[in-house]
Amino acid sequence: MTAYIIRRLLILPIMLLGITMIIFSMIWMLGPERLIGAYIKSPEALRSNDAQERLIRKYGLDQPFYVQYGKWLGNLLQGDLGYSNVGRTAVTKAIGSRLPYTAELAIYSIIPVVVVGIWLGVIAGARHNTFWDHGIRIFAIIGWSLPDYVFGLLVLLVFYSFLGWFPPGYLSESSMAVLRSDEWRTVTKFATIDSLINGRLDIFVDAFRHLIAPIITISYLWWAFILRITRSSMLEVLRKDYVRTARAKGLPEKVVINKHVRRNAMIPVATVSGGMIVQLFAGTVIVETVFARPGLGKFTADAAVQLDYFSIIGSALFFSFILIVANLVVDISYALIDPRIRLK
Amino acid sequence: MSKKLFVLVLALVLVSLAAFSAVKNPDTLIVAQYGSPESLDPQAMWDTASGEVVSTLYENLIRYDGESIDMIPMISTAVPTMENGLLTPDGKVYTFPIRKGVLFHSGNTLTPADVEYTFERGFLGDNSSGAMTLIIEAVSGGQYFSIESWFEDWAGMAYSDAVIDREPVSEEARAKLIEFYEEVIDPLFVVEGDNFVVNMKGSFGPFLYTICYYAGWAGILDAEWMKVNGAWDGKADGWWKWHDLQPEESPIHMDADAGSGPFKLQVWDQENKTVVLQRFDQYWQGPAKLKSVILRDIEEFSTRKALLEAGDVDLIAVDPIYRGTFDNTPGVTVIEGFPRAQVTSIHFTWAVDPASEYIGSGQFDGEGIPYNFFDDINTRKAILHSFNYDALIEDLVNGLGERVPTDLPKGFFGYDPNLPMYEFDLGMAEQAWKAAWDGQAWENGFKLVAMYNSGNEVRQTCCEMIKVYTESMNPKFKVDVIGAQWPTYLKATRERLCPLYIIGWVADYPDAHNFLSTYYHSEGYYGQRHGGSYTALAEAQFNELIEKGVREPNPVKRLEYYDLLQRRLLENYVSTPLYMPQGLWVGRSWVQGYFPHILRSNGDTTPEYYYAWKAE
């Protein structure tokens, strides 16, 4: 397995290079007359007749593909992805500054999504066609059918407007004031972790309170997906001969499920988890909008709508990287889940 | 449920409810609106979101008195008039005695030299996203709208021929640029002892209004701080390097301020879309009651509503579409129906940048429009007859608005309620579409983009109305409705990227010229965005009337000019106002000190922060 991992890590840069070429090609196909719009700052820049031609030459947009790609790749390797109109700063800085917000929410969401989703799926599968199975499936259908915008607002209404427990936003204003002060040491840019590093349990609690409502929203929407996959996989494994043999041997049902069935049912779950992690890291526009949280989802959506090319490229590259890494983790997890699988 | 659990839940709910009634964050005013500032450089902004902040950080020479439009001193110790001798009888020389003892946020003392620097930097910079055109027009006696046109007229060469990529093309050009500053600009603004003097090129009635607070673009800058931090160095040689910079190239764009106002900039947090202002304790009128002001950009109305009801924000922006939502909400005050000197309109770009993504294929093939789509009067006519104006007023803004015939608010000089207004008539619209582009539009179809600023649900719905009615006439017609973040939206409209958009104008000063010139003069802030054949049309039919109107002292004659102008505008289907809004202010009842002012940016959402405080 070690050799497999090393091989995959060595291939990683080649895959990324391929992705950069594809993404750059798509943008390059727009042509210099359209691309110059990303460089022109005001109509006055095009006042004279030859202004567009001059600017195209100045920014090298008339150069052959390989020259432009090489220059762009060189800039990329130095961390220069251009200027983001949406973020009003360099693209790398715009993405980098928003990533911790999204990552914090994603990481805290993964645990309930995966753990609870699998747990419910196992119960539904193990108690097939019982009240529990039907109840969990109805729960899943509602989650799958409910638009995340509607559910998010419902969560906001119940847990904040009515109960006042979980406010929207990133932190309360008093906590934000502390974060902006000189006494605060930013280490990870995760409010929950940095607050503990700074010895501020009150800010940790505040940060967590602000996370719960978005986590509930994200989790419910993903539980529906995970538990259905788990349930289907469980049902398939339950029909295997070795499971019948285990029961015939007189093993308790709990042991059959936990020792023989559950683990073997996790392969499809692992497969979809990779994509799910990418989507969580991509941020969810709706959750960020409803709960007024900063993050990459809204940033990327705004960049797409406003045709902010540099931001779009930067976001695409970033998510591609996350996807490749996630898939590698998923592939490794196959071997851990099922010893029959040997990674070569 | 067990008894214990019931009691626990009840206790939690009661505690939650009890927490709502006490004044939260008593020293801090928190505002939730939609739209972030474009820039905090007073001379690089002209939008309400930026103006909201800038007018708190900076101060002007003079200001309005309370809710009225009477002027009183601010940084100047007197308002120049002919009666007090600070304005010459020919209306060309204004003298402003500068107040002593005013400190900037940096600790520097404000002097007349700072005022001189402010005006000269503004003129020479003449940022295309800023409002200096108002003052340039005024000081030039109505002759010029931009420093480039002034230079071109004086030097006999176009600015774009003299300077390329921030460098003079030749030594001759460089000499001309230096001479332009020394002979034209420098003499306009001089320091005489403790006074700042403006030597106008011609009299211009509304001049004082163009620099009166709440006009953020006339905020006085800390010259010393600016020079140290990379702004124009105050010298003749090289001023062009700072001409029409991008907002982000300014040292006071987002990270710092150079003002003397009652609040200073603590931070503009881009990720959290929050601006935090901190009280300036050395403010010359004494420190404000509030310690800080926090302005948050929250697009989703439901979220803003929830925050207000919980008391976690004090004021929110509410579109009139939600009028009535807070009628019975405890702890929330609603004030509505007060006048707003503003108009919201449909705008056309007559010649879109051919490189724009928003024209799709660029042809009549059902997947785009030609870049000069709206050059044809029939296209404009069709759109303007496809809009249900009554539904907008009655249903969308819930009666908090009224129609006006042109982009001139009711009550302004020149407003005529008897002028005709475009009717919602799909029959006429269809005829116009069939005539447009010799029938090409009708036969081949098109795909048109209609744009609004995201978060503004009224404008979004207006765009969707255009979509519904336009598409209903011909299955080959497609309208895409796109929302853009406020700063990007402004940039797209300025760069002529979007063919159709909805935008408003809040009066900069209480005179008809501010609207008529802005909207219709070929060099007006909105007028210049049309492009295409609009320029020739305006030069032939509108410009002269606008220029004559502002200079005409006889009100009867002035009225004749404006009447003829408006009739010509209507005949040519230039654009149309959708409505003139009335104010709707929604906030927690513990917010005190609010008074509306028709000329204040976001005046229907926020108070003047210096005078505001929180108490039940």
Chai-1 contact restraints between the chains, C-beta under 6 A:
chainA,res_idxA,chainB,res_idxB,connection_type,confidence,min_distance_angstrom,max_distance_angstrom,comment,restraint_id
A,E33,B,A355,contact,1.0,0.0,6.0,A-B,restraint_1
A,R34,B,A355,contact,1.0,0.0,6.0,A-B,restraint_2
A,G37,B,A355,contact,1.0,0.0,6.0,A-B,restraint_3
A,K41,B,Q246,contact,1.0,0.0,6.0,A-B,restraint_4
A,S42,B,S128,contact,1.0,0.0,6.0,A-B,restraint_5
A,P43,B,E495,contact,1.0,0.0,6.0,A-B,restraint_6
A,E44,B,S128,contact,1.0,0.0,6.0,A-B,restraint_7
A,R47,B,S160,contact,1.0,0.0,6.0,A-B,restraint_8
A,S48,B,S160,contact,1.0,0.0,6.0,A-B,restraint_9
A,N85,B,T488,contact,1.0,0.0,6.0,A-B,restraint_10
A,S97,B,E271,contact,1.0,0.0,6.0,A-B,restraint_11
A,R98,B,E271,contact,1.0,0.0,6.0,A-B,restraint_12
A,L153,B,S302,contact,1.0,0.0,6.0,A-B,restraint_13
A,L156,B,A306,contact,1.0,0.0,6.0,A-B,restraint_14
A,Y160,B,A306,contact,1.0,0.0,6.0,A-B,restraint_15
A,S161,B,A306,contact,1.0,0.0,6.0,A-B,restraint_16
A,L163,B,S16,contact,1.0,0.0,6.0,A-B,restraint_17
A,G164,B,S16,contact,1.0,0.0,6.0,A-B,restraint_18
A,P168,B,T303,contact,1.0,0.0,6.0,A-B,restraint_19
A,Y170,B,N272,contact,1.0,0.0,6.0,A-B,restraint_20
A,E173,B,I294,contact,1.0,0.0,6.0,A-B,restraint_21
A,R180,B,V267,contact,1.0,0.0,6.0,A-B,restraint_22
A,T289,B,E299,contact,1.0,0.0,6.0,A-B,restraint_23
A,T289,B,E300,contact,1.0,0.0,6.0,A-B,restraint_24
A,V290,B,E300,contact,1.0,0.0,6.0,A-B,restraint_25
A,A292,B,I298,contact,1.0,0.0,6.0,A-B,restraint_26
A,A292,B,T303,contact,1.0,0.0,6.0,A-B,restraint_27
A,P294,B,E271,contact,1.0,0.0,6.0,A-B,restraint_28
A,P294,B,N272,contact,1.0,0.0,6.0,A-B,restraint_29
A,D302,B,Q485,contact,1.0,0.0,6.0,A-B,restraint_30
A,Q306,B,A484,contact,1.0,0.0,6.0,A-B,restraint_31
A,Q306,B,T488,contact,1.0,0.0,6.0,A-B,restraint_32
A,L307,B,E357,contact,1.0,0.0,6.0,A-B,restraint_33
